[in-house]
């Protein structure tokens, strides 16, 4: 596996994991365009670990507050951090349940056509929710019903091309959350989601008997970590002062390009 292959894969995964643009669409497009073989489970696990460390580092204050609050709650004291911890757990439950029953079936949808349409369709949905959603609510204002709506929306991310971050941010905007807070809660939800996905892939790797830590995997993890961290900083800064429109336009272009390839329009 060449260094350029590793670099492109890690950078694409790191950048697209948290942007509302669908990482699966990119990870299918890159090897299709470059003619590269599948990177294998070891690299998959490595880039997941890299992006996980990035989001944990960026939101370490939230995570510390959640863990500290949980400790206080166990001692019978009320703490905002414990409530946020409970909301993240509640928002993750629908994905766990749906993933357990549906994940195998979703693999059959991993086609260029499906990813093209979902990239396009949920891009339009992101634009709609960003335009109709008011911007008055923050993470602290979320209630149980709000989190369940966001959590159920996250289940749609099992369909390739939907974008986990995109659909959760869309649901949050529909509920009236400010853009930066919609992204903040989406990324907090990403921690158990990425951890769960990485653990499953790691277990598959262990079962295959090829669980050796290689230099290639370390390089991929470090590159994915760096790309993801820069992306999170940039996204949060952008959403404090602007809209999701650039991501919508990008999704429309990407979705259209994927559909053009899928239907053979480019070759006609």
C-alpha positions as CSV (number, residue, x, y, z in Angstrom):
1,X,0.0,0.0,0.0
2,X,1.6,3.2,-1.1
3,X,2.1,6.3,1.1
4,X,-0.1,8.4,-1.3
5,X,-2.9,5.8,-1.0
6,X,-2.7,5.9,2.8
7,X,-2.5,9.7,2.9
8,X,-5.5,10.2,0.6
9,X,-7.6,7.6,2.5
10,X,-6.8,9.1,5.9
11,X,-7.3,12.7,4.8
12,X,-10.6,11.9,3.1
13,X,-11.9,10.0,6.1
14,X,-10.7,12.6,8.6
15,X,-12.2,15.5,6.7
16,X,-15.5,14.0,5.7
17,X,-16.3,12.1,9.0
18,X,-17.6,15.3,10.7
19,X,-18.7,17.4,7.7
20,X,-22.3,17.0,6.6
21,X,-21.2,15.6,3.2
22,X,-21.2,11.8,3.5
23,X,-17.9,10.0,4.1
24,X,-19.1,6.8,2.5
25,X,-19.7,8.6,-0.8
26,X,-16.1,9.8,-0.8
27,X,-14.6,6.5,0.3
28,X,-16.3,4.8,-2.6
29,X,-15.5,7.5,-5.1
30,X,-11.7,7.8,-4.3
31,X,-10.8,4.1,-5.1
32,X,-13.2,4.1,-8.0
33,X,-11.5,7.1,-9.6
34,X,-7.9,6.1,-8.6
35,X,-8.3,2.4,-9.4
36,X,-7.0,1.4,-5.9
37,X,-7.9,-1.9,-4.2
38,X,-9.8,-2.0,-0.9
39,X,-7.7,-0.8,2.0
40,X,-8.7,-3.6,4.4
41,X,-9.9,-3.8,8.0
42,X,-6.6,-2.7,9.6
43,X,-6.7,0.7,7.9
44,X,-10.4,1.0,8.5
45,X,-9.9,0.6,12.2
46,X,-6.9,2.9,12.2
47,X,-8.7,5.9,10.6
48,X,-11.6,5.4,12.9
49,X,-9.3,5.5,15.9
50,X,-7.7,8.7,14.5
51,X,-11.0,10.5,14.1
52,X,-12.2,9.4,17.5
53,X,-9.1,10.8,19.2
54,X,-9.7,14.1,17.3
55,X,-13.3,14.6,18.5
56,X,-12.4,13.5,22.0
57,X,-9.6,16.1,22.2
58,X,-11.7,18.9,20.8
59,X,-14.6,18.3,23.2
60,X,-12.5,17.2,26.2
61,X,-14.2,19.9,28.4
62,X,-17.7,18.5,27.6
63,X,-16.5,15.0,28.2
64,X,-14.9,15.9,31.5
65,X,-18.1,17.8,32.5
66,X,-20.1,14.7,31.6
67,X,-18.0,12.3,33.5
68,X,-17.6,14.6,36.5
69,X,-21.4,15.2,36.5
70,X,-22.0,11.5,36.3
71,X,-19.8,11.0,39.3
72,X,-21.7,13.7,41.2
73,X,-25.1,12.2,40.2
74,X,-24.0,8.8,41.6
75,X,-23.4,10.5,44.9
76,X,-26.9,12.0,44.8
77,X,-26.0,15.5,43.6
78,X,-27.4,17.2,40.6
79,X,-25.1,18.3,37.8
80,X,-25.6,19.6,34.3
81,X,-22.9,17.3,33.0
82,X,-24.9,14.2,34.2
83,X,-27.9,15.5,32.2
84,X,-25.8,15.9,29.1
85,X,-24.3,12.4,29.5
86,X,-27.9,11.0,29.7
87,X,-28.9,12.9,26.6
88,X,-26.0,11.5,24.6
89,X,-26.7,8.0,25.8
90,X,-30.4,8.4,25.0
91,X,-29.6,9.8,21.5
92,X,-27.4,6.8,20.8
93,X,-29.8,4.1,21.8
94,X,-31.9,4.1,18.6
95,X,-28.7,3.7,16.5
96,X,-27.6,0.7,18.7
97,X,-30.9,-1.0,18.4
98,X,-31.3,-0.4,14.6
99,X,-27.7,-1.2,14.0
100,X,-28.0,-4.6,15.7
101,X,-31.0,-5.6,13.6
102,X,-30.4,-3.8,10.3
103,X,-26.7,-3.3,9.7
104,X,-26.2,-6.5,7.8
105,X,-29.1,-5.6,5.5
106,X,-27.8,-2.1,4.9
107,X,-24.6,-3.6,3.2
108,X,-26.8,-4.5,0.3
109,X,-27.6,-0.8,-0.3
110,X,-23.9,0.1,-0.6
111,X,-24.0,0.9,-4.3
112,X,-23.0,4.0,-6.3
113,X,-26.7,4.6,-7.2
114,X,-28.0,4.5,-3.7
115,X,-25.1,6.7,-2.4
116,X,-25.6,9.1,-5.2
117,X,-29.3,9.6,-4.5
118,X,-28.9,9.8,-0.7
119,X,-26.1,12.3,-1.0
120,X,-28.3,14.4,-3.3
121,X,-31.6,14.0,-1.4
122,X,-30.3,14.5,2.1
123,X,-28.3,17.5,0.8
124,X,-31.6,19.1,-0.2
125,X,-33.1,18.1,3.2
126,X,-30.1,19.8,4.9
127,X,-30.9,23.0,3.0
128,X,-34.6,22.9,3.8
129,X,-34.0,22.3,7.6
130,X,-31.3,25.0,7.7
131,X,-33.7,27.5,6.1
132,X,-36.9,26.7,8.1
133,X,-35.2,26.1,11.4
134,X,-35.1,29.0,13.8
135,X,-31.9,29.6,15.7
136,X,-32.9,30.1,19.4
137,X,-32.1,26.8,21.1
138,X,-28.8,25.5,22.5
139,X,-27.7,22.0,23.7
140,X,-28.8,23.0,27.2
141,X,-32.4,23.4,26.0
142,X,-32.7,19.9,24.6
143,X,-35.4,17.7,26.1
144,X,-35.9,14.0,26.0
145,X,-38.3,14.2,23.0
146,X,-35.8,16.4,21.1
147,X,-33.0,13.9,21.6
148,X,-35.1,11.0,20.6
149,X,-35.9,12.8,17.3
150,X,-32.2,13.4,16.7
151,X,-31.4,9.8,17.7
152,X,-34.0,8.4,15.4
153,X,-32.7,10.6,12.6
154,X,-29.2,9.2,13.2
155,X,-30.6,5.7,12.3
156,X,-30.9,6.9,8.7
157,X,-27.1,7.2,8.6
158,X,-27.1,3.4,8.3
159,X,-28.1,3.9,4.7
160,X,-24.9,4.7,2.8
161,X,-24.5,8.2,1.6
162,X,-26.9,9.8,4.2
163,X,-24.1,11.2,6.4
164,X,-24.4,10.7,10.1
165,X,-23.3,14.3,10.9
166,X,-25.5,15.7,8.1
167,X,-28.7,14.0,9.2
168,X,-28.3,14.7,12.9
169,X,-27.5,18.4,12.2
170,X,-30.5,18.5,10.0
171,X,-32.8,17.1,12.7
172,X,-31.3,19.5,15.3
173,X,-31.8,22.5,13.0
174,X,-35.4,21.4,12.4
175,X,-35.8,21.6,16.2
176,X,-34.6,25.2,16.2
177,X,-31.0,24.6,17.4
178,X,-28.3,27.2,16.6
179,X,-26.0,25.8,13.9
180,X,-22.9,25.6,16.1
181,X,-24.9,23.8,18.8
182,X,-26.4,21.5,16.3
183,X,-22.9,20.6,15.2
184,X,-21.7,20.3,18.8
185,X,-24.4,17.8,19.8
186,X,-23.9,15.9,16.6
187,X,-20.2,15.5,17.3
188,X,-20.8,14.4,20.9
189,X,-23.2,11.7,19.5
190,X,-20.4,10.8,17.1
191,X,-18.1,9.6,19.9
192,X,-20.2,6.5,20.9
193,X,-21.1,6.0,17.2
194,X,-17.4,5.9,16.1
195,X,-16.4,4.0,19.1
196,X,-19.0,1.4,18.4
197,X,-18.1,1.1,14.7
198,X,-14.4,0.9,15.5
199,X,-14.9,-1.7,18.1
200,X,-17.0,-3.9,15.7
201,X,-14.4,-3.5,13.0
202,X,-11.6,-4.2,15.5
203,X,-13.4,-7.4,16.6
204,X,-13.7,-8.5,13.0
205,X,-10.0,-7.9,12.6
206,X,-9.2,-9.9,15.7
207,X,-11.4,-12.8,14.4
208,X,-9.6,-12.7,11.1
209,X,-6.2,-13.2,12.9
210,X,-4.6,-10.2,11.3
211,X,-4.8,-7.8,14.2
212,X,-1.1,-6.7,14.1
213,X,-0.3,-3.1,14.5
214,X,1.6,-2.0,11.5
215,X,3.5,1.2,10.6
216,X,1.0,1.8,7.8
217,X,-1.9,1.7,10.3
218,X,-0.2,4.1,12.7
219,X,0.5,6.6,9.8
220,X,-3.1,6.3,8.7
221,X,-4.4,7.0,12.2
222,X,-2.1,10.0,12.8
223,X,-3.1,11.5,9.4
224,X,-6.8,10.9,10.0
225,X,-6.5,12.5,13.5
226,X,-4.8,15.6,12.1
227,X,-7.3,16.0,9.3
228,X,-10.3,15.5,11.6
229,X,-9.0,17.9,14.2
230,X,-8.4,20.7,11.7
231,X,-11.8,20.0,10.1
232,X,-13.7,20.2,13.5
233,X,-12.0,23.5,14.3
234,X,-12.9,24.9,10.9
235,X,-16.5,23.7,10.9
236,X,-17.3,25.0,14.3
237,X,-15.7,28.4,13.4
238,X,-17.7,28.5,10.2
239,X,-21.1,27.6,11.7
240,X,-20.8,30.4,14.4
241,X,-21.1,32.9,11.6
242,X,-22.6,31.3,8.5
243,X,-25.0,28.6,7.1
244,X,-24.8,25.1,5.8
245,X,-25.3,26.2,2.2
246,X,-21.7,25.5,1.0
247,X,-22.1,21.9,2.2
248,X,-25.5,21.6,0.5
249,X,-24.0,22.8,-2.9
250,X,-21.1,20.4,-2.5
251,X,-23.5,17.5,-1.8
252,X,-25.6,18.4,-4.9
253,X,-22.5,18.4,-7.1
254,X,-21.1,15.2,-5.5
255,X,-24.4,13.4,-5.7
256,X,-24.9,14.4,-9.3
257,X,-21.4,13.2,-10.2
258,X,-21.9,9.8,-8.5
259,X,-25.2,9.4,-10.3
260,X,-23.6,10.3,-13.6
261,X,-21.0,7.6,-13.0
262,X,-23.7,5.1,-11.8
263,X,-26.0,5.6,-14.9
264,X,-23.1,5.8,-17.3
265,X,-23.9,9.4,-18.4
266,X,-20.3,10.4,-18.4
267,X,-19.4,7.8,-21.0
268,X,-22.3,8.6,-23.4
